[in-house]
Amino acid sequence: MAVEKKNNFAENTDIIARALDNYIVQSNEKAFPAFGQRPTEDLIKILDLENLLTQGSLDGEMLEKFTHSYLQNTTRLHHPGFLAHQVATPHPTGALGSFIDGATNNAMAIYEMGPAASSIEYFMVNWMLKKVGWKTVACPDQGDDRSDHAGGVLTHGGSLANLTALIAARSAKAPDFWKKGHNGNLVVLVPEQSHYSIKRAVSIIGLGEDNCLSLPADQDGRVLAAEIPALIRKLNDQGRQVMAIVGNACGTAAGLYDPLTDMATICEDHNIWFHVDAAHGGGALVSEKLRPLVKGIERADSVIWDAHKMLRTPVLCAAVLMRDHRHLDHAFEQEASYLFHDKDQPGFDFMARTVECTKSGMGLKLFMTLAAMGEKGLEDHVNQMVGMAEKSADLIDAQDDFEIAIRPETNILCFRTGSDDAVQMEIRRRLLEKGDYYISTTLYKGQRWMRLVFMNPVVKISDVEDLIEEIRTVRDSL
């Protein structure tokens, strides 16, 4: 019988903790570049993967060496130059939640497999439901079909959350689809600036990409709600039925919010499912100042909200939330006798609400982040990040050789220098090559823009000033 080698867990944990503490401090202080990407084959050699795999002794000094090499080849989200993507600079206490969850490995979709993790997820889902403005209930009544309370579940990412929400919409508007399929006349209407996962989900659930149609929009990309009824009538005349309408809160490219109240009224008038993708912009729900941006969200049938974006939670932690829990509880009509059967049930099984059979304890990461920051601290963080985008917009807009695409509504800012799309791309390429700044680009209003996303609380306006000077240096060298 094979005997597992002794693992010095406490000592190894101390090695990792010291390395990560140094990593965060060094990243904050710009001791290393924010960005760098060696070729995969080089990294396999640098990390000594083949040798470590053969020896099977990742412990002590070898673990310390490996961890050092690994951290030296990461993208540093704690660096003030990280301004690229909608991924949280995680709170260290939330990261400890990831560590605890990994060590305990409680696959908590079934309550008996992770009572503490399941209870925390239940608590945090209810916290999010309340922020949306929906009714919650105590756990014993959560699955009661006689009640119209709200419900939700955490999933591994917003793409999976969007898929889950549209499956629920399909089950609600075409109940026979699960077993019998459909004749192909269902369509979903989505904003021009919607995340690609919406179109992907429409295809996955069997409607076909051609039945994912764009909503009318103004020149900035916001949905023109007044033109939706005419589009619905036109589709009905063609024998097509609108299953769902999606609203952005906010859009991916420029971070703009759609008119949710007007869209909700149209959906109610036409008996259409209203889904709000608030994966990123749901952060406004925790801010008294920003809450007006999501006015009307409480009238949606479903909402997704990623905690691993504006809520400083480590990836992945996304919520799919429903105003009526029954739509989520009956979205997946299947049998699995080894899982679903009569048993002692002091808690709630989330499995029936998800595509996933195995789920990590995502709620723990969210709870530990929020418990470390406090609700006021979280609100201050969201306001700070949006405020940084506003201040940076003022700074860039005041430059004669730069322009902004639109005033930011959230923590996303698009800008450019000159009129050549290729120049924007080449500037980004050279910035990444140097590594002091990590920014993204996007297509918006038919043009290519450089794009900043403010996620890191250590970023200051002086960092943006330095970035602008660096961009000028790069541009003038082209």
Backbone hydrogen bonds, N-H to C=O, Kabsch-Sander energy under -0.5 kcal/mol:
donor,donor_aa,acceptor,acceptor_aa,energy
4,E,2,A,-0.5
8,N,6,K,-0.5
9,F,7,N,-2.1
12,N,8,N,-3.0
13,T,9,F,-2.7
14,D,10,A,-1.9
15,I,11,E,-1.8
16,I,12,N,-2.3
17,A,13,T,-2.8
18,R,14,D,-2.3
19,A,15,I,-2.1
20,L,16,I,-2.6
21,D,17,A,-2.3
22,N,18,R,-2.3
23,Y,19,A,-2.2
24,I,20,L,-2.5
25,V,21,D,-2.2
26,Q,22,N,-3.1
27,S,23,Y,-2.2
28,N,24,I,-2.6
29,E,25,V,-2.0
30,K,27,S,-1.4
31,A,26,Q,-2.7
32,F,26,Q,-0.5
34,A,435,G,-1.8
35,F,435,G,-1.8
43,L,39,P,-2.1
44,I,40,T,-2.4
45,K,41,E,-1.3
46,I,42,D,-2.8
47,L,43,L,-2.8
48,D,45,K,-1.0
49,L,44,I,-1.9
52,L,48,D,-2.4
53,L,49,L,-2.4
54,T,50,E,-1.9
55,Q,51,N,-2.6
56,G,52,L,-2.4
59,D,57,S,-1.7
62,M,59,D,-1.5
63,L,59,D,-0.9
64,E,60,G,-2.3
65,K,61,E,-2.5
66,F,62,M,-2.5
67,T,63,L,-2.8
68,H,64,E,-2.2
69,S,65,K,-2.3
70,Y,66,F,-2.8
71,L,67,T,-2.8
72,Q,68,H,-1.9
73,N,69,S,-0.6
73,N,70,Y,-1.4
74,T,71,L,-1.3
76,R,34,A,-2.2
76,R,74,T,-0.6
77,L,75,T,-1.2
79,H,76,R,-1.4
82,F,79,H,-2.3
83,L,81,G,-0.9
83,L,438,Y,-2.6
87,V,85,H,-1.8
88,A,308,H,-2.6
89,T,455,M,-0.7
91,H,312,R,-2.3
95,A,91,H,-2.0
96,L,92,P,-1.4
97,G,93,T,-1.0
98,S,94,G,-1.2
99,F,95,A,-1.7
100,I,96,L,-2.7
101,D,97,G,-2.5
102,G,98,S,-2.2
103,A,99,F,-2.1
104,T,100,I,-2.4
105,N,101,D,-2.6
107,A,105,N,-0.9
108,M,106,N,-1.7
108,M,359,K,-1.0
110,I,107,A,-0.9
113,M,110,I,-2.0
114,G,111,Y,-1.9
118,S,114,G,-3.0
119,S,115,P,-2.3
120,I,116,A,-2.2
121,E,117,A,-2.3
122,Y,118,S,-2.5
123,F,119,S,-2.2
124,M,120,I,-2.8
125,V,121,E,-2.9
126,N,122,Y,-2.1
127,W,123,F,-1.9
128,M,124,M,-2.2
129,L,125,V,-2.7
130,K,126,N,-2.3
131,K,127,W,-1.6
132,V,128,M,-1.8
133,G,129,L,-1.6
134,W,129,L,-2.4
141,D,138,A,-1.7
142,Q,139,C,-2.0
144,D,141,D,-1.4
145,D,143,G,-0.6
147,S,144,D,-1.7
150,A,135,K,-2.8
151,G,322,M,-2.2
153,V,320,V,-1.7
155,T,318,A,-3.7
157,G,155,T,-2.0
161,A,157,G,-1.6
162,N,158,G,-3.0
163,L,159,S,-2.1
164,T,160,L,-2.4
165,A,161,A,-2.4
166,L,162,N,-2.2
167,I,163,L,-2.0
168,A,164,T,-2.1
169,A,165,A,-2.1
170,R,166,L,-2.3
171,S,167,I,-2.5
172,A,168,A,-2.1
173,K,169,A,-2.5
174,A,170,R,-2.6
177,F,174,A,-2.2
180,K,176,D,-2.9
181,G,177,F,-2.1
187,V,241,Q,-2.4
188,V,211,N,-2.6
189,L,244,A,-2.4
190,V,188,V,-0.5
190,V,213,L,-3.0
193,Q,221,G,-0.5
194,S,191,P,-1.5
198,I,195,H,-2.0
199,K,195,H,-0.6
200,R,196,Y,-2.0
201,A,197,S,-2.4
202,V,198,I,-2.3
203,S,199,K,-1.7
204,I,200,R,-2.5
205,I,201,A,-2.5
206,G,203,S,-1.5
207,L,202,V,-1.9
208,G,202,V,-0.9
211,N,208,G,-1.9
212,C,209,E,-1.8
213,L,188,V,-2.4
213,L,211,N,-0.7
215,L,190,V,-2.8
218,D,222,R,-2.5
221,G,218,D,-1.6
224,L,216,P,-2.7
225,A,223,V,-1.1
227,E,224,L,-1.4
228,I,225,A,-1.8
231,L,227,E,-1.3
232,I,228,I,-2.4
233,R,229,P,-2.4
234,K,230,A,-2.2
235,L,231,L,-2.3
236,N,232,I,-2.6
237,D,233,R,-2.3
238,Q,234,K,-1.0
239,G,236,N,-1.8
240,R,235,L,-2.7
241,Q,185,N,-2.8
243,M,187,V,-2.8
243,M,241,Q,-0.8
244,A,187,V,-1.0
245,I,273,W,-2.6
246,V,189,L,-2.7
247,G,275,H,-2.5
249,A,250,C,-0.7
249,A,277,D,-2.5
250,C,256,L,-0.5
251,G,256,L,-2.6
252,T,193,Q,-1.6
255,G,251,G,-0.7
258,D,248,N,-2.6
260,L,258,D,-1.8
261,T,295,K,-0.6
263,M,259,P,-2.0
264,A,260,L,-2.6
265,T,261,T,-2.0
266,I,262,D,-1.8
267,C,263,M,-2.3
268,E,264,A,-2.5
269,D,265,T,-2.3
270,H,266,I,-1.7
271,N,267,C,-0.6
271,N,268,E,-0.7
272,I,267,C,-2.5
273,W,243,M,-1.8
275,H,245,I,-2.6
275,H,273,W,-0.6
276,V,302,S,-2.4
277,D,247,G,-2.6
277,D,275,H,-0.5
278,A,276,V,-1.2
278,A,304,I,-1.6
282,G,278,A,-1.8
283,G,280,H,-1.4
284,A,281,G,-2.0
285,L,282,G,-2.3
286,V,283,G,-1.6
287,S,284,A,-1.4
288,E,286,V,-0.5
291,R,287,S,-1.8
293,L,290,L,-2.2
294,V,291,R,-1.9
295,K,292,P,-1.5
297,I,294,V,-2.3
299,R,296,G,-1.8
300,A,297,I,-1.7
301,D,274,F,-2.7
302,S,274,F,-1.6
303,V,321,L,-2.5
304,I,276,V,-1.9
305,W,319,A,-2.1
306,D,279,A,-1.4
307,A,305,W,-0.6
307,A,317,C,-2.4
308,H,317,C,-1.0
309,K,306,D,-0.9
310,M,306,D,-0.5
312,R,309,K,-1.0
313,T,307,A,-1.7
318,A,155,T,-2.3
319,A,305,W,-2.7
320,V,153,V,-2.6
321,L,303,V,-3.3
321,L,319,A,-0.5
322,M,151,G,-3.2
323,R,301,D,-2.0
325,H,149,H,-2.9
325,H,323,R,-0.5
327,H,324,D,-1.5
328,L,324,D,-0.6
328,L,325,H,-0.7
329,D,325,H,-2.7
330,H,326,R,-1.6
331,A,328,L,-1.0
332,F,352,A,-0.5
333,E,331,A,-0.7
334,Q,332,F,-1.1
339,L,336,A,-2.3
340,F,336,A,-3.4
341,H,339,L,-0.8
350,F,109,A,-1.3
350,F,348,F,-0.6
351,M,109,A,-1.9
353,R,350,F,-2.2
354,T,351,M,-1.7
362,M,360,S,-2.2
364,L,361,G,-1.0
365,K,361,G,-0.8
366,L,362,M,-1.6
367,F,363,G,-3.0
368,M,364,L,-2.7
369,T,365,K,-1.8
370,L,366,L,-2.6
371,A,367,F,-3.4
372,A,368,M,-1.5
373,M,369,T,-2.1
374,G,370,L,-3.5
377,G,373,M,-0.6
378,L,374,G,-2.3
379,E,375,E,-2.4
380,D,376,K,-2.6
381,H,377,G,-2.0
382,V,378,L,-2.3
383,N,379,E,-2.5
384,Q,380,D,-2.5
385,M,381,H,-2.4
386,V,382,V,-2.2
387,G,383,N,-2.5
388,M,384,Q,-2.1
389,A,385,M,-1.5
390,E,386,V,-2.1
391,K,387,G,-2.7
392,S,388,M,-2.4
393,A,389,A,-2.1
394,D,390,E,-2.1
395,L,391,K,-2.3
396,I,392,S,-2.8
397,D,393,A,-2.7
398,A,394,D,-1.1
399,Q,396,I,-1.6
402,F,399,Q,-1.1
403,E,416,R,-2.2
405,A,414,C,-2.5
413,L,452,L,-2.6
415,F,450,M,-2.7
416,R,403,E,-2.2
421,D,419,S,-0.6
424,Q,420,D,-1.3
425,M,421,D,-1.7
426,E,422,A,-2.4
427,I,423,V,-2.5
428,R,424,Q,-2.0
429,R,425,M,-2.4
430,R,426,E,-2.3
431,L,427,I,-2.4
432,L,428,R,-2.6
433,E,429,R,-1.9
434,K,430,R,-1.8
435,G,431,L,-3.0
437,Y,431,L,-0.6
438,Y,81,G,-3.1
439,I,437,Y,-0.5
440,S,451,R,-2.0
442,T,449,W,-2.3
444,Y,442,T,-0.5
444,Y,447,Q,-2.8
447,Q,444,Y,-1.6
449,W,442,T,-2.9
449,W,447,Q,-0.5
450,M,415,F,-2.5
451,R,440,S,-3.1
452,L,413,L,-3.0
453,V,83,L,-1.9
454,F,411,N,-2.4
455,M,453,V,-0.9
459,V,456,N,-1.7
463,D,460,K,-1.1
464,V,460,K,-1.1
465,E,461,I,-2.2
466,D,462,S,-2.2
467,L,463,D,-1.9
468,I,464,V,-2.4
469,E,465,E,-1.8
470,E,466,D,-2.2
471,I,467,L,-2.6
472,R,468,I,-2.2
473,T,469,E,-2.2
474,V,470,E,-2.3
475,R,471,I,-3.2
476,D,472,R,-2.7
477,S,473,T,-0.7
477,S,474,V,-1.0
478,L,474,V,-0.5
478,L,475,R,-1.4
